[in-house]
Structures are given as structure tokens and as C-alpha cells.
Amino acid sequence: MDSSRPIRCIGVSTGGGDAPGLNAVIRTVTLCAIQRGWEVYGIKRGLEGLFDTREILPLTRDAVRGIGHLSGTILGTTNRGNPFAYPVPKGDGTFDKVDRSDELVKNFHRLGLDALVSIGGDGSLTIANQLGEKGIPVVGVPKTIDNDLSGTVLTFGFDTAVRAATEAIDSLHATAEAHERVFVVEVMGRYAGWIALHAGIAGGADAILIPEIPFQIENVCRKIERRQLAGRRFSIVVVAEGAQVGGERVIKAEADESRTEVRLGGIAEVLAREIEAQTGKETRSVVLGHLQRGHRPTPTDRLIAMRFGAAAVRTVADRQFGVMVALDPPQVLTVPLSEAIRMKTVPLDSDIVVTAREMGICLGDD
Ligand code: F6P
């Protein structure tokens, strides 16, 4: 991009799984850009809108009015259709993977966009990084309920997901105690245990199983039996969807032509059967699933989202591209996209893990 040319017009996109706070970022980016006299265009359904430019939404003050508190995204999103390996049907039920990135870059420039604010998790930001290498001036905004992105202490969406999961665990306590049952509650988080650990501790779980800590089911059963002997005839086990049973993850659906990631899910049911068999205690499983993505963003998530949105526009104005805005309290700063897309799992020596152990919560490894 010609660095002497003033910024006049920016695009904004939301990619990957939705996370509470996306609309707050869209609204903030729009308002801050308009304040600077820029035009803003929303690219619909991830970056799909750049293949069909009729799917570009002018973002005016009116277009973003009243959306800051809503979950979802007014732009739509997708975790399919990577432009560098775009699935094109061959007509026989199979697909070719075609690199359509040149077409996308051409359309971006044809629309007169000077920069792209890409709001996404590791998948979308990896694509954003590759587009940056092809000449699109891009600034990333870290979004995911999983909180698994490096470079930022928090992603927006996480706090709301933790609240949703904690409230669910709170509710299950009553019925678990009433029926003297064990409940295994499965939460999202992909290959990281952030949601499980935070919601499990906050919700008073008796055992928390996360991908970062290999566990033995026998250890969980012993914990349940110890509680039983002590007169506490119910237990709550929180398990992250990406935790491994016998060294393997439980998968709901394999990756396919258009989606590179497997869909995790089902570990709670597997564990519930095993716990019931080993302890003789009636055990139920509950999968919280997408309910964790649908709650209204908490004030914490809204504020992080808004600060990220404002920082993204500031970063574009500074012509600093190929970076992601990031929270490093009390600052919002920028980190190279290439570093940010590395996965951030729960450090085993972190205070949150130590806290769980010191409270006597079983993490499955002893
Ligand atoms: O990355 C966010 C997330 O909600 C993960 O926690 C979960 O594994 C995945 O997305 C679910 O994806 P989908 O919405 O495609 O089922």
C-alpha cells in the first residue's frame, strides 16, 4: 500500500466460531473509524463477502445502532471456506481445494479498501496473516471463547462462556444433591482447558479434567468415593471437550473437505458410563455446547471488545499492519500476527492450577 495515501475506507470481517462481543467490536470499529472521517464496510460470512461483492454491508452509525450488547455477529461468520484451500465441488460428491486468494485480494483492492480489520481466532487470523503477506494491510482482533490465542492475556468471549458454564454448574448442584448423583459436565475450549478450569473452580466442581493434564479415571472415581464416605453423596465433574481418555480425544465429527478441524465432543458421556460402572453411583452427563457462545456478552467482554475495536482503528491509523491487538493489562498493545496465532494452553504451574490443587479439587492425575 502507498504509505502516503490517506486511509479513507476500511473493511471489517468476523471469522470462525462466533463469540459474545463480536458486535461490540464491529460497532466500536465503525464509530471510531467514522470519527476519523473514514468509510467502513462489513464483509459478510467471514471473508466470503469478498468473493461476491454484493455481500458487502456499508457500516454507518445507523447500521451499528443498538448491537453492542448482543451476542452473535451482524456480519455472519463461518469456519469453512479457507480462501487458500477453497472447496470447489467436482460434481461427483467430492471437492477440489483451490487457492482463490488472488481473487480475494483483487476484489479487496477493487472495492477501494485501504485496510482490513479481521476479527477471529487462530484459523481466521492465520488466514489474515497470509493475506497480509499477499499485500492486504491487515490488523487482527483476538476473538474466541476458548482463550487459546498467544500474545493476549484474554480474548473476548471467554468471560461470557465462563459465566454461562459456571451458572450451569451452579444449577446442576441442586439436582445432583437432590438425587445423590454424579454429573459430568462437558464444556468447550478445543485443545485448551481454560473454560473448564475457570468455570469448574468458580462453580465448585469436585473434579476438573483438562487437555493439559493427562488423567486416570480411577483417580476421579476415588475422589467421588471419598466424598461419598464423608457423607457428600453427589459430585460434579467438569471436563473439557478436548481432554483425552486413554491418550485419545473423543470426536464428534472428522474434518471434511471444507473444514480442516475435527469437531470435538462426547467425552462426558464416555466418562459418565465409566464412572457409573466403577463407583456404582448413578451418573448423568450434560454437554453445554453452543449455549456457551449464545449468552449476552458480560460487561468485561464488552469492554475488552470495545477496547480492541478502538485499538484496531488506532493501529490502522498508525499504518501498523500484520499485527493483532492484544490485552496486556492495563495496556492494549499490538503483537505480530505470526506470534499471536500460536496456541496458548494452561500452564501447569499457573496460579489457577495450583489454586485448584490446594482446594482439593481432583485434576485426575493423582
Ligand atoms: O472455537 C470455539 C468453539 O466453540 C470451540 O470451543 C468448539 O470446539 C468449536 O468452536 C465448535 O465449533 P462448531 O461451532 O463448528 O461446532
Residues whose N, C-alpha, C, O or C-beta is under 5 A from the ligand:
A	BS01	F6P	G17 D146 M188 G189 R190
